[in-house]
């Protein structure tokens, strides 16, 4: 077989119709079934053990209903689905006919209570109606009778906030984001669906197809369909050029979610002046999140906490880790988690963690962690919200088993509860201090070279001496200011331009001398120097 023919066969079989699992082409379908089995078994167990109320908090209503229907079918039980528009109906593919007088919430609950045979009843968007005392009473009556009748109500809602008495008698079930096997099936199904109406080509090798599947991790099933449809219908083709485009679409979708930000990182370790001890520590642990490291007997590193003076390279270090380890970088701004509605802040944190875990292995950057959880260290004025959020984060940092390396940055460690700095949360706490004379020389060289100037044309030692007490960010801004001055005069940048900018600048070490001194004193015997 020629290479050209082989490639055509590869493209064809990527989207070929599914075959029985005992044939080679059907093995992917069999894998999909087996990977879903654990989740379905858990859901079936909840129904079999006669839990009267199961809650599923998700935006993926369609996937949730499919899972419940599959679980009910596996137990030989009837499944019904309700919403305000359609009333109560038997789940597809049963006849699409509404049971009379079941449109209103009180009607459908009263109808379910009146039944005396086993069944699973999926109620969409019911949770906020249960604030009504009458509806709460009807559901409590159902709970009392459900066990002997082998009945289960499944509440599917984007936000499952229940009255306390109902919350204590319900059990949550989590619909995980699609794994690679399910993503592969979604891509194939989407391709076939569009192929019915338009002649679409596939020009992917198997490796390229697997790359696309991995790229889509961390998105919901609906988002995967939208992203694949977007790149297919743009040119009626799915090829290697779409890999980069899909990554761009994914960044947009992650950013629109408002909880995590997908950061492009092209900063290398060599482009950061100083931090030699931190670089050495990170270099030793490169590849430690890989399956090979687990096979070798290594436990995945959990992460590091970077404490230091503002502008000294903590953020750059986060980006450099991702670039050096060739892993995606997700940024979590804790301030974006808080919401004015009760229960939404905790839900946002769980959602952000869930999305990060589904995209692992990744670097998770928690920026300025003290700003969001400072009130957890003192008497709270927010009803205990900060303490609950902080407790959830601490438990996850210590107990999670996913391949996530967490890098948290902080400018004021004294504002954080002491539990955060206890061993077990992070592998190490590094203190990033103001750069020394030699490091400042290196920083000047890096920023001059990055702006198309030859560092050898300048007296770097003199510049370093004149910038005593300056952070890396302040040095960079001095060079930028000097460039503006030289450009305004339509001449080349000189040593004096930079020295003048340095002289006119009052660094943070001067304007906030007491705070910087206090930070250094705290870190002296508690942190590992980053340089």
N, C-alpha and C positions, 0 to 999 in steps of 0.2 A: 504494500500500500504506500503510495507516495505521501510526502508530508502534507501536500495540499489537500488530498483526499482525507487524510487522517484528521486534519484540522476541521474540515467540513463535518466529519462524523462527530467530532467533539462538540461543535456548535449545535448540531442537531440533537444529540442525546441530552444536552443540558436541560432542554425544555420538552423532552419527549413525554408522551402520556405515561401515567403511572402504571406499573405492572405488579403482579402478585409478589409478595415479599420473598418467595422462594427463588425468584429469578434475580440475577445480578442487578438489573435496572430497577427492580422493586425494593431493593434493600434500604434505600433512603426512606421510602414510605414506612417500612417496618420500624426503622429507627425513630421516626416521628412518633409512632404509636408507643414504643417502649419508653421514650423520654417523657411522655405525658402521663404514663401510668402512675408514677408516684403521687403527683398532684391529684389525679382522679381518685386514686385509692384513699387519699386523705379525705377528700370530699365525700366519697361513698361512706367512709367510716363515720363521719359526722352524722350522716343521714341514718345509717344503720344503728348507731348508738342512740338514736331518737332525740337528738338535740332539736328542740322545737323551733329555734330561731338561729339562722346563720346570716351574718352580715358580710357583704363583699363591697369594699370601698374601692371603686375604680371608675375611670372615665371610659374604659373599654367595655361598654355594655354588651355588645355583640359577643365578644369572646367569653364574657362571664356567663351569659345565657347558654352558650354552646357547652361550656364545661358542666354546668348544672344538668343540662339535658343528657349529656353523655353519662354522668354519674347516675341519674335516675334510670336511664335505659339499662345500665349495667346491673341495677338492682331489680329490674322488672317492675318499676313503679311509674305511674302516670306523672307527667310534668305539665304544669300550667303556667302561663305567663300573663301578668297584668300590667297595664299602665292606664293613665287617666283617659287617653284618647281611644284606645282599642278595647278597654274592658278586660275581662278574664277570658283567655282562650287557651285551648290545648296547644302545647308547644309544637312548632313545625317538625315534621311534615304533616301533622294531623290537619283535618279540615279547618280552614280559616274562618271560624264562626264564633261569635261572642256569646258567652253564657248570659242570658237575660238578667237585667238589674244587677250588674256588677261593675258599672262604670265609676261610681263614686267610691272613695276610700272606705266609708262606713258600710257600703253595700257589699264590696268584695270581701271585707273581713267577716261580716256577718254570714256571708255565703260559705266561706271556708269553715267557720265554726260549726255550721249546720251539717257538714259532711261527716260521715262516720267510717270512711274507707281510707286506706293508705294513699299518700300522694305528696308530691313536692310542688310548692307554689312559689313562683318567682314574682316578687312585687318590686316594680321599678319606681324610684323616686317617692317611696312611701315614708321615709324617715322623718322629713320635716312635718308631715301630716300628723305624726304620732305625738306631737306636742298637745294636741287636742285631748282632753281628759276622756271623752267618750271613746275615741279610737284606741287610746291606751288601755282602757278597761276591756274593750273587745279583744285586743291582742293578748292581754293577760288571761282572759277566759280561754282563748285558744291554747295558750301555753299549758294551762292546767289539764286540758283534755288531749293534747297532741301526742303525748308519750304512748298512751294506751291505743291510740288510733294509728300510730306510726306515720305521723304527718310532720312535715318540716316546711317552714316558711323561710325563703331566702330573700333577704332585702338587698337589692343592688342599687347603689346610690353613690354619686361622686363624693358625698360627705355623709358618713354614717354616724351622726350624733343622735343618740337616743336618750330618753328619760332614764334616770339612774336605775330605776327598778327593772326596766326592760334591758338595759345594758348588762346588768348582772346576770340575766337569764339568756343572754345570746352569746354566740361564739364567732369571732371573726375568721374569715378565710381569705387568704391573699392570692390574687391572680398575678403571677409574676409576669414581667415583661418577656416578650418572646426570646427564646434562646436561638442559637444558630440553626438548629434543625427546623424550628418553626419558621424562622425568617426565610430559610431556603424554600420552604413550601409556599410561603406568601409570595415570594418573587416569582416562582414558577407559575402559580395561579394567576398572578397579575399579568404576566407575559402572555399566557394563554387567553386570558379574557380580552386583552387588546388585540390579539391576533385574530379574533373572530370578526372584527370589523375593519381592520387595517392590515396590510401586508407588512409585517415587522421582521427585521433581521436580528439574529444574534451573532456577534463576531467575538465571542468570549472563549478563551481557553478555560479549562477547569480551574487552574490556579487563579485566573482573573475573577472567575465566578465566586470562588471561595473568598477572595479579597473583598468583593462587594458584600457578601454575606456578613463578614466580620465588621465591615464599615457600618452596617445598619444596626449593630448591637446598641442597646440602650434606648431605642425608639419603640413606641407602641406599635401594635400591628397596623393600626390605621395610618400612622405616620410612615411606616415602611411602604405601604401601598401607595400613598401619595408621592413619596420620594421617587420610587421606581417608575410610577406612571409619568411623573414630570420629565425624567430623563429619556424615557422611551418615546413619548409622544412628541418630543421636541424635534427629533429627526427620524422617527420610526426605526430606531436601531438601538441596540444595547451592546456597547463595545468598551474597550479599555479606556477610552477618553471619558467615559461616564463615571469612572472610579473617583476622579478628582471632583467632578461636579456633584456626585452624591455626598462626598465629604462636606462640600460647601452647603448643600441643602441640609445636611444633618446639623451643621453648626447653627444655621438659622433656626431650626426647630428647637434645638437645645436652648438657644438664647431666648426664643419666644416663650419658653416655659417659665423663665424668670427666676429659676432657682439655681441653675448651674450655668456656667459660661465655658464654652469650649475655646481654649486659648491656643493660638498658634505659637509655637516656641522654636525659634531658630538661634537662640542664644547658646553658645557653647561654654564649657567650663573655662576655656582659655580666654574668653572675652570678659571674664570677671576678675578684677584685680583683688588679690588676697584670698582670704577664706581657705587657706591651704589645708588646715586640719579638717574642715568640713568636706572639702573636695576629696581628700584621702579616704575619709569615712564612707562617702558615697560611692567612690570608685570600687572599694572592696565589696560593696553590696550590689553592684550592677549585675543584673540577671538573676537576682535572688527571688524574684517573683515568678520565675519560669517553672514549668513542670519538671525540668531537669533538676532544679534546685530542691524541689520537694522530694524527688526520687533519691537525691543524694542524702536526704535526711535533714535538710535545713527548714526551719520555720520561717515563713515570709516575714520580712521586716515590717513593722507596723507604721513607723513614721518618725518624724522629728518635729520638735518645737523650736522655732527660730525666734529668739528674743534679741532685741537690739535697738540701737539708736536709729531714728528715722533716716532713711536715705542711704543706709550703709550696705545695701545689696541683698536684703532678704527676699524681695520679690524676684530679682534677677536670678537668685539661687534656685528658687522654685522652678522657673522656666528652664534653667540650665539642667536641672535633674531630669526633667521630661525629655529634653533633647538628647542628653547623654545616654539615658536608658532606652531611648526610642519608644517612648510610651505616650499615650494621649494625656493631656493636662486639662483637668476640669477645675474650675475655680468656683468655690462656694463662698458667697458673701453672706455671712450670718444675718446681717441686717435685713436682707430681702426675705427672710423666712417669716418674719413677724407680720401678722394679719390682725385686723381689728375684730374679726368675727371669732367667736368662741370655738376652739378646737382646730381652727385652720392653721395656726402656727405649728402645732405638733404634727399635723398632717403634712405640711410643707417639708418639715425636716425628714419625716419618714419617706416621703416621695423622693427627695433629693438623694438620700442614702440608697434607696432602692434603685434609682437610675444609675448612680455611680457603680453599684455592685453589678448591675447587668452589663456594664461596659468594661468591667475589669478584664485584664490588668490595666490600671490607670494610676496616675498621680492625682490625688485630690488635694487641692490647695485651699485651705481655710484662711482667708485673709483677715488680719486684724481681729483675731478671735475675741479679744478682750472687749471690743465695742458691743458685741451682742450679748455676752454672758456676764458682764461686770456686776450686774445687780444680783446675780446668783450668789455672790460672795457676801452679801449684806442683807439687811432686812428688805424684803421685796415690796414694792408698791404696785406690782402688776398681778396680784392675786396668786403668786407662786408660779407664773408662767415661765419666767426665766430659769427657775430652779428645775422645773420639769423638763424643759428643753435641754438644759445643761446635763441633767441626769441621763436623758436619752442618748445624748452625744457621748458621754463618758462610757456608758455601758457598751455602745457600739465600738468605740475606740479599743476597748479592752477585749471584747468577745468576738468581733467579726472574724470570719474565716475566709473572706474573699481576698483576691489579689489586688489590694488597694494600699498604696503607700501614701500616707497622709502627711502633708507638710503644713503645719500651722504657723502663722507669723503673729507676733505680738510686739507692741511698742512699750506696754506698761504691764509687766507681770504682776505687780502688786494689786491690780484691779481684778485679777482672776482668783477664783476659789482655789485653795491649796490642793484639792483633789486632782486638779488637772495636771499638776507637775509631779504627781506620784509615779513611781516606776510602774510600768505596765500599760500606761496610757500611750507613752511614746518610748521609742528605743533610746533616744538621747535628747537632751536640751542643750542647744548651742547658743552662745552669746556672741552676737555680731557687734563688735566695738568699732569706734572710729578708726580709720585706717592709719597705719604707721607711716613713717617717712618713705620707706621702700615701696610700700603698697601704693602710696599716693603717686609716686613716680610711674608705677605700672598703670594706674588709672588714667593719668594724663596721657600716656602713650596710647592706650586703647582708644580714648575718645578723640585724640588728634588724628590717629590713623583712620578711625571711623568717619571722619569728616574730610578725608582726602588731603591730609597733611602728613608730612614725614616727621615722625617724632624726633629723629636725629637732628632736625633743623632747630630744635628748641633746647634750652637748658632745663631738662626735666628735674634735675636736682634743685635748681633755684626755685622752680615752680612748686615743688614739694615742700621746700622750706617755707615758702610764703603762704602755704595753705594749711598750716598747722591747725588742727581742730576742725577741719572741713570734712564733711562726709563725701562719699562718692557722688551722690546726686548733686551736691553743691559744687563740686569740682566740674561736673559736666555742665551745669548751668553757667559757670564762670566762662567756660570755653564758648558756649553758645552766645553769651552776651558779648564776648570779645569779637566773635565772628560778625555779629550785627554791626558793631562799631567799625570794623575794618571794611565791611561791605558798604556801609553808608558813606565812607570816605573813598570808596572805589580803589582800595589798595589791598595788599596781602596782609594776612594775619601776622602780628609780631608778638614777641615775648612781652613787650610792655603792655600790649592790649590785654593780655591775660592777667598780668600783674595788677593792672588798674582795676579790673573786674574783681579780683580777689580782695583788693584793698577796700573796695566799696561795699563788700558783702560782710554782713554780720552772721556768722554761722550759728547753727542751732546750739552748738556747744557753748556759745556765749550767751545767746538770748534765753536759753533754758538751762543754764549751767547747773543749778541746784538739782533739777530733775535728772539730767544726764549723770551727775555724780551719784545720786541715789540709786539709779539703775545699775551703774557699775558696781557699787558697793553690794547691792543685793546679789548680783550675779557672780561675785568674786569666788565664793566657795560653793555655789549651787549649780553652776553651768560649766560646760566644756567650752573653752575659747574656740571660736570658729577659725581663728588665724594663729 
